Amino acid sequence: MPIRPNILTNPTARTQYVGGCIALKSQFTGVTTATLGISGPSRPVSTWDRFVAWHHSAMGIAHRTPLFLPWHRMMLRTLERLIATAVGNPAFGLPYWDWAADGQLTPAQQLTSNVWNNNCMGSAASGPGSFTLAAFPIRLATNMSASLVQVNRALRRERGLVINDLPTKPNVQGCLTQTPYDAPMWNIAAVGFRNRVEGWFVPRPQLHNRVHVWVGGNLGDMSPSSSPNDPIFYLNHCNIDRIWEAWMVANGRQYQPGATTGPAGQRINSPMPSPFAPAPFLKPAQVLNMTAVYTYDNLTV
C-alpha cells in the first residue's frame, strides 16, 4: 500500500515524483486537442496535459463548493496510480509538500527550501531543474478570456512576488478546529472546515489558495485553472488532502451536504465524473476513508 511521504525530507520521493511527472508528460494515449474540443490544429495530448484539461473543465464543481476536497482526492489518487505504473513501483506514494513547515521560515528562506532544489521542483522561474522546455513543455493553458488554448512554452512561476510568505503551522492548526465539514450557503461564505482549508476566509487568501498565489503570482502557471501544469500543484493538494485526513481523524469522517439536501451535484452521493474511469463514477461517500488505499507518513500538522 502506498505511503505518501514528505518531499521536504525524502530524496527518494523527489526522484520518483520528478521522473513520474516527466514520464506522463511524454506519454500519449490517442487523445487529441480535437477530442477535447480545444481550438487550433489537432495535436496529441499527453497524459499529464489531460489532467490540465480535466481540472480546467471542473472548475465550476470542484472549487468553492463542498466537492473541493473529495474531487481533488479522486484526482490525486488517479495521478498516483498512473505515476506508479510509469516508474514501475506499485507502492509509489504521491508526496506532499508541508508548506506550513516552510511557512515558519523567513520569506527569503522559503525561496530556498528543499522543494526548490534542482533535484525537486527547481530553483529557476522558467524551465526549472529537470522541468526544462525540452522535457516538460507547457502545451495547454488558459488565455485572457479563461479559455483553454494550445501553447508551447516553458513552465512559469512568480514565487513570493504577489504574496511574500506561505501559510504557517498555527494557520493550519486553527483550521483543524473548524466544524462542521461544510454548511449553507455551500460557497465561499460558508462556515466550516472546507471553506477554511480552501482559503476563502478573511483575510484572504489562506492555506490552499495562498500557496497557489505564492507560487504562481500574477502570470505563473499555478494561478489559473490550468494550474496542474505545474508539478507543485499536486504537492500542494496532497498536503491539503493530508490536512483533511488529520481533520477527519479528529472530527469524524463526515461530509455535508447529505444525500437529499444541499445543491445537486455536491451531495454525499453525487457522482464525480472522471475522464480516466468509466461510469459509475466515484462519490464523495466512497473517498471519505482511504486508509485501505494509501496512508501518510505523518498526520502531524
Summary of the structure (lengths in Angstrom):
residues: 301
radius of gyration: 18.1
end to end distance: 22.3
largest distance: 50.9
contacts: 974
relative contact order: 0.17
helix: 37%
strand: 9%
